[in-house]
Amino acid sequence: MSLLLAAVAAFELQLPIMCGPTENLLAGLRERYQEQMIFMSPSKNEIGNDLTHSFWMNPDTQTWSFIVTNKQKEQTCIIASGDKFQLFPPQGTST
């Protein structure tokens, strides 16, 4: 993989993402899509605000959303979302 990274120049890309008040966006994930959070990881942005990255999904409808929440601003952005996911067991576990 390091050879691939050395051969390809990285660049920044602005994606169209939807942002809004955390309470409203989380309610939409829960009520409209019946998604539940299955992964969460904290971080900080460049000015020190607390961020929470989380992955939400509905196993019945196969919808999913990857979001980031800025706690200080009470703002959440949907980074990506979709449907028809496929789950893979972690390596080294039996099925």
VENGIQUI-V520295 format. One record per pair of residues at least 24 apart in sequence whose ideal C-beta (glycine too) atoms are under 10 Angstrom apart, sorted by the first residue. I is the first residue (numbers start at 1). J is the second residue. D is the distance in Angstrom with one decimal. If there is no record, write none. Layout:
i-><I/I>
j-><J/J>
d-><D/D>
//
This chain:
i-><15/15/15/17/17/17/17/17/17/17/18/18/18/18/18/18/19/19/19/19/19/19/19/19/19/20/20/20/20/20/21/21/21/21/22/22/22/22/22/22/22/22/22/22/23/23/24/25/25/25/25/25/25/25/26/26/26/26/26/28/28/28/29/29/29/29/29/29/29/29/29/29/29/30/30/32/33/33/33/33/33/33/33/33/34/34/34/34/34/35/35/35/35/35/35/35/37/37/38/38/39/40/40/41/42/42/43/45/45/45/47/48/49/49/51/52/53/55/55/56/57/57/57/57/58/58/59/59/62/62>
j-><77/79/80/67/68/77/78/79/80/81/67/76/77/78/79/81/67/68/70/73/75/76/77/78/79/74/75/76/77/78/73/74/75/76/52/67/69/70/71/73/74/75/76/77/74/76/76/65/67/69/75/76/77/78/54/56/67/69/76/65/76/78/54/56/57/58/63/64/65/67/76/78/81/56/58/63/57/58/61/63/64/65/81/83/58/59/60/61/63/59/61/63/64/65/67/81/65/67/64/87/66/67/69/68/69/71/68/70/72/73/72/72/73/75/77/76/79/79/80/81/81/83/85/87/83/85/85/87/86/87>
d-><9.8/7.5/8.1/9.4/8.9/5.0/6.1/5.8/8.1/9.9/9.6/9.2/6.8/4.9/9.4/8.9/9.6/9.1/9.0/9.5/5.9/6.8/4.0/7.6/9.8/10.0/7.0/6.8/8.2/8.9/9.4/6.3/6.7/7.5/9.5/9.2/5.4/8.1/8.3/8.6/5.1/6.3/4.3/9.8/7.5/8.7/8.4/9.1/7.1/8.5/8.7/4.4/8.2/6.8/9.4/8.7/8.2/8.2/6.6/9.4/9.9/9.2/9.6/5.3/9.7/9.0/9.0/9.9/5.8/7.7/9.3/8.5/8.9/8.6/9.9/9.4/9.1/5.7/7.1/4.9/9.0/7.4/8.6/9.4/5.0/9.8/7.4/7.0/8.2/9.6/8.6/6.1/7.2/6.0/9.9/9.0/9.4/8.9/9.1/10.0/8.9/10.0/9.5/9.9/9.9/9.1/8.6/7.2/9.4/9.9/9.2/8.7/6.8/9.7/9.9/8.8/8.2/9.9/9.8/8.6/9.9/9.8/6.7/8.8/8.9/9.6/8.8/8.1/8.7/9.7>
//
